[in-house]
Amino acid sequence: MKTLYKILPVLLLLYLGTGLPAQAQDPILAVIKAGITKAIVAMDLKIQRLQNKTIWLQQAQKVLENKLTDLRLTEIADWTERQRQLYATYYEELWQVKAAITYYQRARELAQKQEALVNAYRRTYRLLREHGNFAPAEMDYIRQVYGGLLEASLKDLDGLLLILNAFSTQMSDGDRLALIHELGGRMDRHYTALRKFNDSNIRLALRRAGERNDLEGIRQLYDHLTENQ
């Protein structure tokens, strides 16, 4: 997966710099989407393994609690200390696993946000291109804006990979949470900017289609607008 994300910025720069025809955009976006999908699948598997481990640790904790209830009160203090030392690693691991599940679930949500951004771009840009309501210079500007948003999206994916790889390095829980919070806010801003830009372009295209009495174009543009409210 690391290799995949190393080549994504290169592909995007090629796409933005050479003015590829519309048909060539889909393979590049497919690579981006494939990377997002792999990240989501990997996180799903990780969450499942962590949840299975949580169940095992919780069962061990339950056994410990049941044994405590079987002891005489005079023996509990001494026995508890010995068991506390014995099971200390289990409790610590349980806490770490639960924290990891939280991080991976949030990271999965962020990956899904990226997938939604790419899908929103693809649907809207294809519709704007097909109906011919914008001059070539206007479409060039629209491509530049979308290109900037996609480039920002790739940087967000790099941040997501950093979160995932952080579990193999020395990073505190506070640092992970701060990184997740920062990345989530950045993704939300990029997604909101894309939706606003899409909405503005669709409304302008709708008005121009009305001026040309393009009934089919009006229908498709209006359907797209209402679906994305």
C-alpha positions in Angstrom: 0.0 0.0 0.0 2.9 2.4 0.7 4.1 1.9 -2.9 0.7 2.8 -4.2 0.5 6.0 -2.3 4.0 7.0 -3.4 2.9 7.0 -7.1 -0.4 8.7 -6.5 1.0 12.3 -6.4 3.0 11.5 -9.6 -0.1 10.4 -11.4 -2.0 13.4 -10.3 0.7 15.8 -11.4 0.8 14.1 -14.8 -3.0 14.4 -15.0 -2.9 18.2 -14.1 0.1 19.1 -16.2 -0.7 17.4 -19.5 -4.4 18.2 -19.9 -5.4 14.6 -20.4 -8.7 14.0 -22.3 -11.8 13.2 -20.2 -11.5 9.5 -21.0 -8.0 9.3 -19.4 -9.2 10.7 -16.1 -11.0 7.6 -14.9 -7.9 5.4 -14.7 -6.2 7.9 -12.4 -9.2 8.3 -10.2 -9.6 4.5 -10.2 -6.1 4.3 -8.7 -7.0 6.8 -6.0 -10.2 4.9 -5.3 -8.4 1.6 -5.2 -6.0 3.0 -2.6 -8.9 4.2 -0.5 -10.7 0.9 -0.8 -7.6 -1.1 0.2 -7.2 1.2 3.2 -10.8 0.6 4.3 -10.5 -3.2 3.8 -7.3 -3.3 5.8 -8.8 -1.3 8.6 -11.9 -3.6 8.7 -9.7 -6.6 9.1 -7.6 -4.9 11.8 -10.7 -3.9 13.7 -12.1 -7.4 13.5 -8.9 -8.9 14.8 -8.8 -6.3 17.6 -12.4 -7.0 18.5 -11.7 -10.7 18.7 -8.7 -10.0 21.0 -10.9 -7.7 23.1 -13.4 -10.6 23.6 -10.6 -12.9 24.8 -9.2 -10.3 27.2 -12.6 -9.6 28.6 -13.2 -13.3 29.2 -9.9 -13.5 31.0 -11.1 -10.5 33.1 -14.4 -12.2 33.9 -12.6 -15.4 35.0 -10.5 -13.2 37.4 -13.6 -11.5 38.8 -15.3 -14.9 39.3 -12.3 -16.2 41.2 -12.3 -13.2 43.4 -15.9 -13.9 44.5 -15.0 -17.4 45.5 -12.3 -16.4 48.0 -12.8 -15.7 51.7 -12.6 -12.0 52.5 -9.4 -12.5 54.6 -7.6 -13.9 51.5 -8.8 -11.4 49.0 -6.3 -8.6 49.6 -3.2 -10.8 49.3 -4.6 -12.9 46.4 -5.7 -9.7 44.6 -2.2 -8.2 44.7 -0.7 -11.4 43.2 -3.3 -11.6 40.5 -3.0 -7.9 39.8 0.6 -8.4 39.0 -0.1 -11.6 37.0 -2.9 -10.0 34.9 -1.5 -6.5 34.7 -0.3 -7.1 31.2 -3.8 -8.3 30.2 -5.5 -5.2 31.5 -3.0 -3.0 29.9 -3.3 -4.8 26.6 -7.1 -4.7 26.8 -7.0 -0.9 27.2 -4.6 -0.6 24.3 -6.7 -2.8 22.1 -9.9 -0.8 22.8 -8.0 2.4 22.1 -6.7 1.0 18.8 -10.2 0.0 17.7 -11.4 3.6 18.3 -8.5 4.9 16.2 -9.0 2.5 13.3 -12.8 3.0 13.3 -12.2 6.8 13.0 -9.5 6.3 10.3 -12.0 4.1 8.4 -14.6 7.0 8.6 -11.9 9.4 7.2 -11.2 7.0 4.3 -14.9 6.8 3.5 -15.0 10.6 3.5 -12.2 10.6 0.9 -14.1 8.1 -1.2 -17.2 10.3 -1.1 -15.1 13.3 -2.2 -13.8 11.4 -5.3 -17.2 10.1 -6.2 -18.7 13.6 -5.9 -16.0 15.0 -8.2 -16.5 12.3 -10.8 -20.3 12.6 -11.1 -20.4 16.3 -11.2 -17.4 16.9 -13.6 -18.8 14.3 -16.0 -22.2 16.0 -16.0 -20.7 19.4 -16.6 -18.5 18.2 -19.4 -21.3 16.3 -21.2 -23.9 19.1 -21.4 -21.6 21.8 -22.9 -22.9 24.7 -20.8 -19.4 26.0 -20.2 -16.8 27.6 -22.5 -13.4 25.9 -22.9 -11.8 28.5 -20.7 -14.4 28.0 -18.0 -13.9 24.2 -18.1 -10.1 24.8 -17.8 -10.7 26.8 -14.6 -13.1 24.1 -13.3 -10.4 21.5 -13.9 -7.8 23.5 -12.1 -10.0 23.9 -9.0 -10.9 20.2 -9.0 -7.2 19.4 -9.5 -6.3 21.4 -6.4 -8.9 19.6 -4.4 -7.8 16.2 -5.5 -4.2 17.1 -4.7 -5.3 18.1 -1.2 -7.2 14.8 -1.0 -3.9 12.9 -1.7 -2.2 14.8 1.1 -5.1 13.8 3.4 -4.5 10.2 2.4 -0.9 10.5 3.3 -2.0 11.8 6.7 -4.3 8.8 7.0 -1.4 6.4 6.3 0.6 8.2 8.9 -2.1 7.5 11.5 -2.1 3.8 10.5 1.7 3.5 10.5 1.9 5.3 13.9 0.8 2.1 15.7 4.2 0.6 14.8 6.1 3.6 16.1 6.4 5.4 19.5 3.4 7.9 19.4 1.3 8.8 22.4 -2.4 8.4 22.4 -2.7 12.1 22.8 -0.6 12.7 19.6 -2.7 10.1 17.7 -6.0 11.8 18.8 -4.7 15.2 17.8 -3.6 13.9 14.4 -6.9 12.3 13.8 -8.8 15.4 14.9 -6.7 17.6 12.6 -7.0 15.3 9.7 -10.7 14.9 10.1 -11.2 18.7 10.2 -9.1 19.1 7.1 -11.0 16.5 5.2 -14.3 18.0 6.2 -13.2 21.4 4.9 -12.1 19.9 1.6 -15.3 18.0 1.2 -17.4 21.1 2.0 -15.4 23.1 -0.5 -16.0 20.5 -3.2 -19.7 20.3 -2.5 -20.1 24.1 -2.7 -18.1 24.3 -5.9 -20.2 21.5 -7.4 -23.4 23.2 -6.3 -22.4 26.5 -7.8 -21.4 25.0 -11.1 -24.6 22.9 -11.4 -26.8 25.9 -10.7 -25.1 27.9 -13.4 -25.3 25.0 -15.8 -29.0 24.6 -15.0 -29.6 28.3 -15.8 -27.8 28.1 -19.1 -29.6 24.9 -20.0 -32.8 26.7 -19.4 -31.8 29.6 -21.7 -31.1 27.0 -24.4 -34.3 25.2 -23.7 -32.3 22.0 -23.2 -35.1 20.0 -21.4 -33.1 16.8 -21.0 -30.1 18.7 -19.7 -32.4 20.5 -17.2 -33.8 17.3 -16.0 -30.4 15.6 -15.5 -28.9 18.7 -13.8 -31.9 19.2 -11.6 -31.9 15.5 -10.5 -28.2 15.8 -9.7 -28.7 18.9 -7.7 -31.5 17.5 -5.6 -29.7 14.2 -5.0 -26.8 16.1 -3.5 -28.6 18.5 -1.2 
